[in-house]
């Protein structure tokens, strides 16, 4: 249904094996992400943004890194 909607309305799409695999992987990803915080798999890092002309730190961005136990992202 969502594939048909994103491809444009007033059409249909067949549910194929590749769509089933994608849906299964998406479901596993969401479950893993929901468990990331309680399992302390997330870490916060700050990355400075340096102004090249002066060499000073102009600002910083916050990066949230996910250290998954089995997947290498």
Biopython code that builds the backbone (N, CA, C, O; Angstrom):
import numpy as np
from Bio.PDB.StructureBuilder import StructureBuilder

atoms = [
    (1, "UNK", "N", (0.830, -1.185, 0.000)),
    (1, "UNK", "CA", (0.000, 0.000, 0.000)),
    (1, "UNK", "C", (0.878, 1.254, 0.000)),
    (1, "UNK", "O", (0.634, 2.190, -0.761)),
    (2, "UNK", "N", (1.902, 1.264, 0.859)),
    (2, "UNK", "CA", (2.752, 2.453, 0.950)),
    (2, "UNK", "C", (3.576, 2.648, -0.314)),
    (2, "UNK", "O", (3.816, 3.781, -0.731)),
    (3, "UNK", "N", (4.011, 1.550, -0.925)),
    (3, "UNK", "CA", (4.766, 1.654, -2.172)),
    (3, "UNK", "C", (3.890, 2.252, -3.259)),
    (3, "UNK", "O", (4.356, 3.084, -4.037)),
    (4, "UNK", "N", (2.645, 1.849, -3.325)),
    (4, "UNK", "CA", (1.721, 2.406, -4.320)),
    (4, "UNK", "C", (1.486, 3.884, -4.063)),
    (4, "UNK", "O", (1.407, 4.669, -5.008)),
    (5, "UNK", "N", (1.373, 4.276, -2.802)),
    (5, "UNK", "CA", (1.154, 5.692, -2.482)),
    (5, "UNK", "C", (2.375, 6.542, -2.827)),
    (5, "UNK", "O", (2.233, 7.642, -3.363)),
    (6, "UNK", "N", (3.561, 6.045, -2.527)),
    (6, "UNK", "CA", (4.756, 6.842, -2.822)),
    (6, "UNK", "C", (5.065, 6.876, -4.310)),
    (6, "UNK", "O", (5.723, 7.802, -4.784)),
    (7, "UNK", "N", (4.601, 5.882, -5.048)),
    (7, "UNK", "CA", (4.825, 5.856, -6.495)),
    (7, "UNK", "C", (3.801, 6.693, -7.249)),
    (7, "UNK", "O", (3.929, 6.876, -8.460)),
    (8, "UNK", "N", (2.808, 7.195, -6.570)),
    (8, "UNK", "CA", (1.738, 7.963, -7.198)),
    (8, "UNK", "C", (0.416, 7.278, -6.929)),
    (8, "UNK", "O", (0.347, 6.052, -6.845)),
    (9, "UNK", "N", (-0.578, 8.030, -6.801)),
    (9, "UNK", "CA", (-1.879, 7.464, -6.429)),
    (9, "UNK", "C", (-2.559, 6.803, -7.633)),
    (9, "UNK", "O", (-2.061, 6.873, -8.757)),
    (10, "UNK", "N", (-3.701, 6.161, -7.377)),
    (10, "UNK", "CA", (-4.514, 5.504, -8.395)),
    (10, "UNK", "C", (-3.752, 4.409, -9.120)),
    (10, "UNK", "O", (-3.781, 4.332, -10.349)),
    (11, "UNK", "N", (-3.071, 3.563, -8.360)),
    (11, "UNK", "CA", (-2.388, 2.414, -8.945)),
    (11, "UNK", "C", (-2.314, 1.311, -7.905)),
    (11, "UNK", "O", (-2.743, 1.493, -6.766)),
    (12, "UNK", "N", (-1.776, 0.179, -8.294)),
    (12, "UNK", "CA", (-1.605, -0.929, -7.362)),
    (12, "UNK", "C", (-0.204, -1.489, -7.524)),
    (12, "UNK", "O", (0.458, -1.275, -8.539)),
    (13, "UNK", "N", (0.232, -2.211, -6.501)),
    (13, "UNK", "CA", (1.531, -2.869, -6.513)),
    (13, "UNK", "C", (1.337, -4.287, -5.987)),
    (13, "UNK", "O", (0.562, -4.514, -5.058)),
    (14, "UNK", "N", (2.040, -5.227, -6.582)),
    (14, "UNK", "CA", (2.020, -6.595, -6.090)),
    (14, "UNK", "C", (2.995, -6.723, -4.925)),
    (14, "UNK", "O", (4.066, -6.117, -4.918)),
    (15, "UNK", "N", (2.599, -7.520, -3.948)),
    (15, "UNK", "CA", (3.478, -7.773, -2.806)),
    (15, "UNK", "C", (4.443, -8.877, -3.212)),
    (15, "UNK", "O", (4.051, -10.036, -3.352)),
    (16, "UNK", "N", (5.693, -8.516, -3.399)),
    (16, "UNK", "CA", (6.706, -9.451, -3.884)),
    (16, "UNK", "C", (7.584, -9.938, -2.732)),
    (16, "UNK", "O", (7.487, -9.451, -1.605)),
    (17, "UNK", "N", (8.431, -10.896, -3.038)),
    (17, "UNK", "CA", (9.354, -11.419, -2.029)),
    (17, "UNK", "C", (10.311, -10.328, -1.552)),
    (17, "UNK", "O", (10.646, -10.273, -0.369)),
    (18, "UNK", "N", (10.751, -9.465, -2.462)),
    (18, "UNK", "CA", (11.661, -8.387, -2.057)),
    (18, "UNK", "C", (10.974, -7.394, -1.127)),
    (18, "UNK", "O", (11.607, -6.863, -0.215)),
    (19, "UNK", "N", (9.704, -7.140, -1.344)),
    (19, "UNK", "CA", (8.962, -6.263, -0.426)),
    (19, "UNK", "C", (8.815, -6.915, 0.940)),
    (19, "UNK", "O", (8.880, -6.237, 1.966)),
    (20, "UNK", "N", (8.616, -8.229, 0.955)),
    (20, "UNK", "CA", (8.520, -8.952, 2.226)),
    (20, "UNK", "C", (9.844, -8.879, 2.985)),
    (20, "UNK", "O", (9.855, -8.652, 4.194)),
    (21, "UNK", "N", (10.954, -9.068, 2.281)),
    (21, "UNK", "CA", (12.273, -8.986, 2.912)),
    (21, "UNK", "C", (12.513, -7.590, 3.471)),
    (21, "UNK", "O", (12.996, -7.445, 4.594)),
    (22, "UNK", "N", (12.178, -6.558, 2.692)),
    (22, "UNK", "CA", (12.364, -5.178, 3.147)),
    (22, "UNK", "C", (11.513, -4.892, 4.383)),
    (22, "UNK", "O", (11.980, -4.239, 5.316)),
    (23, "UNK", "N", (10.280, -5.371, 4.396)),
    (23, "UNK", "CA", (9.400, -5.148, 5.545)),
    (23, "UNK", "C", (9.925, -5.863, 6.789)),
    (23, "UNK", "O", (9.871, -5.322, 7.893)),
    (24, "UNK", "N", (10.429, -7.073, 6.603)),
    (24, "UNK", "CA", (10.980, -7.835, 7.723)),
    (24, "UNK", "C", (12.227, -7.155, 8.280)),
    (24, "UNK", "O", (12.394, -7.066, 9.497)),
    (25, "UNK", "N", (13.100, -6.677, 7.400)),
    (25, "UNK", "CA", (14.306, -5.971, 7.851)),
    (25, "UNK", "C", (13.963, -4.676, 8.557)),
    (25, "UNK", "O", (14.589, -4.335, 9.560)),
    (26, "UNK", "N", (12.976, -3.946, 8.049)),
    (26, "UNK", "CA", (12.551, -2.697, 8.678)),
    (26, "UNK", "C", (11.987, -2.961, 10.069)),
    (26, "UNK", "O", (12.239, -2.195, 10.999)),
    (27, "UNK", "N", (11.224, -4.041, 10.212)),
    (27, "UNK", "CA", (10.649, -4.390, 11.509)),
    (27, "UNK", "C", (11.758, -4.745, 12.511)),
    (27, "UNK", "O", (11.696, -4.342, 13.673)),
    (28, "UNK", "N", (12.766, -5.495, 12.064)),
    (28, "UNK", "CA", (13.889, -5.848, 12.938)),
    (28, "UNK", "C", (14.692, -4.611, 13.321)),
    (28, "UNK", "O", (15.128, -4.482, 14.465)),
    (29, "UNK", "N", (14.889, -3.701, 12.367)),
    (29, "UNK", "CA", (15.621, -2.458, 12.627)),
    (29, "UNK", "C", (14.910, -1.627, 13.689)),
    (29, "UNK", "O", (15.549, -1.110, 14.605)),
    (30, "UNK", "N", (13.604, -1.498, 13.571)),
    (30, "UNK", "CA", (12.827, -0.720, 14.537)),
    (30, "UNK", "C", (12.904, -1.363, 15.922)),
    (30, "UNK", "O", (13.041, -0.661, 16.924)),
    (31, "UNK", "N", (12.818, -2.678, 15.982)),
    (31, "UNK", "CA", (12.910, -3.366, 17.282)),
    (31, "UNK", "C", (14.291, -3.157, 17.895)),
    (31, "UNK", "O", (14.407, -2.921, 19.098)),
    (32, "UNK", "N", (15.342, -3.244, 17.072)),
    (32, "UNK", "CA", (16.693, -3.017, 17.575)),
    (32, "UNK", "C", (16.866, -1.587, 18.081)),
    (32, "UNK", "O", (17.491, -1.361, 19.117)),
    (33, "UNK", "N", (16.316, -0.633, 17.351)),
    (33, "UNK", "CA", (16.439, 0.770, 17.741)),
    (33, "UNK", "C", (15.693, 1.053, 19.039)),
    (33, "UNK", "O", (16.164, 1.831, 19.868)),
    (34, "UNK", "N", (14.546, 0.433, 19.218)),
    (34, "UNK", "CA", (13.795, 0.622, 20.461)),
    (34, "UNK", "C", (14.549, 0.064, 21.668)),
    (34, "UNK", "O", (14.388, 0.556, 22.785)),
    (35, "UNK", "N", (15.366, -0.955, 21.443)),
    (35, "UNK", "CA", (16.138, -1.555, 22.529)),
    (35, "UNK", "C", (17.492, -0.891, 22.725)),
    (35, "UNK", "O", (18.190, -1.208, 23.688)),
    (36, "UNK", "N", (17.881, 0.013, 21.850)),
    (36, "UNK", "CA", (19.212, 0.624, 21.916)),
    (36, "UNK", "C", (19.399, 1.458, 23.184)),
    (36, "UNK", "O", (20.444, 1.360, 23.828)),
    (37, "UNK", "N", (18.433, 2.256, 23.549)),
    (37, "UNK", "CA", (18.569, 3.116, 24.732)),
    (37, "UNK", "C", (18.602, 2.311, 26.028)),
    (37, "UNK", "O", (19.493, 2.536, 26.847)),
    (38, "UNK", "N", (17.675, 1.385, 26.249)),
    (38, "UNK", "CA", (17.746, 0.615, 27.496)),
    (38, "UNK", "C", (19.001, -0.253, 27.606)),
    (38, "UNK", "O", (19.430, -0.583, 28.712)),
    (39, "UNK", "N", (19.588, -0.623, 26.472)),
    (39, "UNK", "CA", (20.789, -1.463, 26.486)),
    (39, "UNK", "C", (22.080, -0.649, 26.406)),
    (39, "UNK", "O", (23.155, -1.208, 26.191)),
    (40, "UNK", "N", (21.975, 0.670, 26.579)),
    (40, "UNK", "CA", (23.141, 1.574, 26.573)),
    (40, "UNK", "C", (23.992, 1.432, 25.309)),
    (40, "UNK", "O", (25.219, 1.366, 25.384)),
    (41, "UNK", "N", (23.336, 1.387, 24.156)),
    (41, "UNK", "CA", (24.042, 1.263, 22.885)),
    (41, "UNK", "C", (24.229, 2.609, 22.191)),
    (41, "UNK", "O", (24.854, 2.675, 21.132)),
    (42, "UNK", "N", (23.699, 3.673, 22.770)),
    (42, "UNK", "CA", (23.806, 4.996, 22.168)),
    (42, "UNK", "C", (24.838, 5.823, 22.922)),
    (42, "UNK", "O", (24.906, 5.789, 24.151)),
    (43, "UNK", "N", (25.640, 6.566, 22.165)),
    (43, "UNK", "CA", (26.608, 7.456, 22.804)),
    (43, "UNK", "C", (26.582, 8.807, 22.106)),
    (43, "UNK", "O", (26.389, 8.895, 20.893)),
    (44, "UNK", "N", (26.779, 9.849, 22.890)),
    (44, "UNK", "CA", (26.734, 11.217, 22.393)),
    (44, "UNK", "C", (28.155, 11.741, 22.206)),
    (44, "UNK", "O", (28.994, 11.624, 23.099)),
    (45, "UNK", "N", (28.410, 12.315, 21.044)),
    (45, "UNK", "CA", (29.715, 12.894, 20.729)),
    (45, "UNK", "C", (29.495, 14.300, 20.181)),
    (45, "UNK", "O", (28.528, 14.557, 19.465)),
    (46, "UNK", "N", (30.402, 15.198, 20.528)),
    (46, "UNK", "CA", (30.352, 16.553, 19.995)),
    (46, "UNK", "C", (31.509, 16.734, 19.036)),
    (46, "UNK", "O", (32.654, 16.408, 19.350)),
    (47, "UNK", "N", (31.197, 17.259, 17.864)),
    (47, "UNK", "CA", (32.211, 17.481, 16.834)),
    (47, "UNK", "C", (32.333, 18.983, 16.592)),
    (47, "UNK", "O", (31.355, 19.632, 16.222)),
    (48, "UNK", "N", (33.514, 19.532, 16.796)),
    (48, "UNK", "CA", (33.672, 20.972, 16.587)),
    (48, "UNK", "C", (33.648, 21.328, 15.103)),
    (48, "UNK", "O", (34.092, 20.558, 14.251)),
    (49, "UNK", "N", (33.126, 22.501, 14.824)),
    (49, "UNK", "CA", (33.151, 23.055, 13.475)),
    (49, "UNK", "C", (34.080, 24.261, 13.532)),
    (49, "UNK", "O", (33.796, 25.258, 14.195)),
    (50, "UNK", "N", (35.194, 24.143, 12.821)),
    (50, "UNK", "CA", (36.261, 25.129, 12.910)),
    (50, "UNK", "C", (36.132, 26.140, 11.769)),
    (50, "UNK", "O", (35.904, 25.773, 10.616)),
    (51, "UNK", "N", (36.283, 27.421, 12.116)),
    (51, "UNK", "CA", (36.313, 28.487, 11.114)),
    (51, "UNK", "C", (37.712, 28.503, 10.508)),
    (51, "UNK", "O", (38.692, 28.743, 11.214)),
    (52, "UNK", "N", (37.809, 28.255, 9.227)),
    (52, "UNK", "CA", (39.108, 28.069, 8.588)),
    (52, "UNK", "C", (39.954, 29.343, 8.628)),
    (52, "UNK", "O", (41.164, 29.267, 8.843)),
    (53, "UNK", "N", (39.358, 30.476, 8.429)),
    (53, "UNK", "CA", (40.150, 31.712, 8.372)),
    (53, "UNK", "C", (40.839, 32.036, 9.687)),
    (53, "UNK", "O", (41.962, 32.540, 9.687)),
    (54, "UNK", "N", (40.185, 31.754, 10.808)),
    (54, "UNK", "CA", (40.776, 32.092, 12.111)),
    (54, "UNK", "C", (41.295, 30.868, 12.860)),
    (54, "UNK", "O", (42.104, 31.005, 13.778)),
    (55, "UNK", "N", (40.843, 29.677, 12.484)),
    (55, "UNK", "CA", (41.242, 28.476, 13.192)),
    (55, "UNK", "C", (40.503, 28.272, 14.502)),
    (55, "UNK", "O", (40.828, 27.362, 15.264)),
    (56, "UNK", "N", (39.519, 29.105, 14.768)),
    (56, "UNK", "CA", (38.740, 29.001, 16.007)),
    (56, "UNK", "C", (37.558, 28.069, 15.822)),
    (56, "UNK", "O", (37.052, 27.869, 14.718)),
    (57, "UNK", "N", (37.141, 27.512, 16.936)),
    (57, "UNK", "CA", (35.927, 26.703, 16.905)),
    (57, "UNK", "C", (34.738, 27.648, 16.805)),
    (57, "UNK", "O", (34.507, 28.471, 17.691)),
    (58, "UNK", "N", (33.998, 27.520, 15.729)),
    (58, "UNK", "CA", (32.872, 28.404, 15.453)),
    (58, "UNK", "C", (31.598, 27.895, 16.120)),
    (58, "UNK", "O", (30.826, 28.672, 16.683)),
    (59, "UNK", "N", (31.387, 26.590, 16.051)),
    (59, "UNK", "CA", (30.229, 25.954, 16.669)),
    (59, "UNK", "C", (30.522, 24.466, 16.747)),
    (59, "UNK", "O", (31.601, 24.023, 16.355)),
    (60, "UNK", "N", (29.576, 23.699, 17.247)),
    (60, "UNK", "CA", (29.747, 22.257, 17.351)),
    (60, "UNK", "C", (28.434, 21.583, 16.975)),
    (60, "UNK", "O", (27.351, 22.152, 17.111)),
    (61, "UNK", "N", (28.567, 20.359, 16.500)),
    (61, "UNK", "CA", (27.362, 19.588, 16.225)),
    (61, "UNK", "C", (27.368, 18.350, 17.107)),
    (61, "UNK", "O", (28.421, 17.785, 17.403)),
    (62, "UNK", "N", (26.190, 17.943, 17.516)),
    (62, "UNK", "CA", (26.055, 16.761, 18.365)),
    (62, "UNK", "C", (25.774, 15.553, 17.480)),
    (62, "UNK", "O", (24.908, 15.595, 16.607)),
    (63, "UNK", "N", (26.515, 14.486, 17.717)),
    (63, "UNK", "CA", (26.346, 13.251, 16.958)),
    (63, "UNK", "C", (25.925, 12.147, 17.922)),
    (63, "UNK", "O", (26.546, 11.949, 18.966)),
    (64, "UNK", "N", (24.881, 11.444, 17.565)),
    (64, "UNK", "CA", (24.426, 10.313, 18.358)),
    (64, "UNK", "C", (24.841, 9.055, 17.613)),
    (64, "UNK", "O", (24.369, 8.797, 16.506)),
    (65, "UNK", "N", (25.714, 8.284, 18.213)),
    (65, "UNK", "CA", (26.229, 7.078, 17.566)),
    (65, "UNK", "C", (25.605, 5.845, 18.208)),
    (65, "UNK", "O", (25.466, 5.743, 19.427)),
    (66, "UNK", "N", (25.241, 4.926, 17.341)),
    (66, "UNK", "CA", (24.615, 3.695, 17.785)),
    (66, "UNK", "C", (25.636, 2.579, 17.659)),
    (66, "UNK", "O", (26.094, 2.270, 16.559)),
    (67, "UNK", "N", (25.989, 1.979, 18.775)),
    (67, "UNK", "CA", (26.946, 0.876, 18.788)),
    (67, "UNK", "C", (26.164, -0.427, 18.912)),
    (67, "UNK", "O", (25.965, -0.958, 20.005)),
    (68, "UNK", "N", (25.732, -0.917, 17.771)),
    (68, "UNK", "CA", (24.926, -2.137, 17.725)),
    (68, "UNK", "C", (25.829, -3.337, 17.975)),
    (68, "UNK", "O", (26.943, -3.380, 17.453)),
    (69, "UNK", "N", (25.376, -4.313, 18.759)),
    (69, "UNK", "CA", (26.249, -5.447, 19.088)),
    (69, "UNK", "C", (26.579, -6.375, 17.921)),
    (69, "UNK", "O", (27.616, -7.038, 17.945)),
    (70, "UNK", "N", (25.725, -6.437, 16.903)),
    (70, "UNK", "CA", (25.977, -7.359, 15.800)),
    (70, "UNK", "C", (26.071, -6.683, 14.443)),
    (70, "UNK", "O", (26.692, -7.227, 13.530)),
    (71, "UNK", "N", (25.477, -5.526, 14.292)),
    (71, "UNK", "CA", (25.513, -4.833, 13.001)),
    (71, "UNK", "C", (26.586, -3.758, 13.036)),
    (71, "UNK", "O", (26.785, -3.105, 14.060)),
    (72, "UNK", "N", (27.273, -3.576, 11.925)),
    (72, "UNK", "CA", (28.318, -2.555, 11.844)),
    (72, "UNK", "C", (27.801, -1.360, 11.053)),
    (72, "UNK", "O", (27.934, -1.306, 9.830)),
    (73, "UNK", "N", (27.209, -0.401, 11.768)),
    (73, "UNK", "CA", (26.731, 0.814, 11.103)),
    (73, "UNK", "C", (27.639, 1.947, 11.426)),
    (73, "UNK", "O", (27.417, 3.067, 10.965)),
]
sb = StructureBuilder()
sb.init_structure("model")
sb.init_model(0)
sb.init_chain("A")
sb.init_seg("    ")
for serial, (resi, resn, name, xyz) in enumerate(atoms, 1):
    if name == "N":
        sb.init_residue(resn, " ", resi, " ")
    sb.init_atom(name, np.array(xyz, "f"), 0.0, 1.0, " ", f" {name:<3s}", serial, name[0])
structure = sb.get_structure()
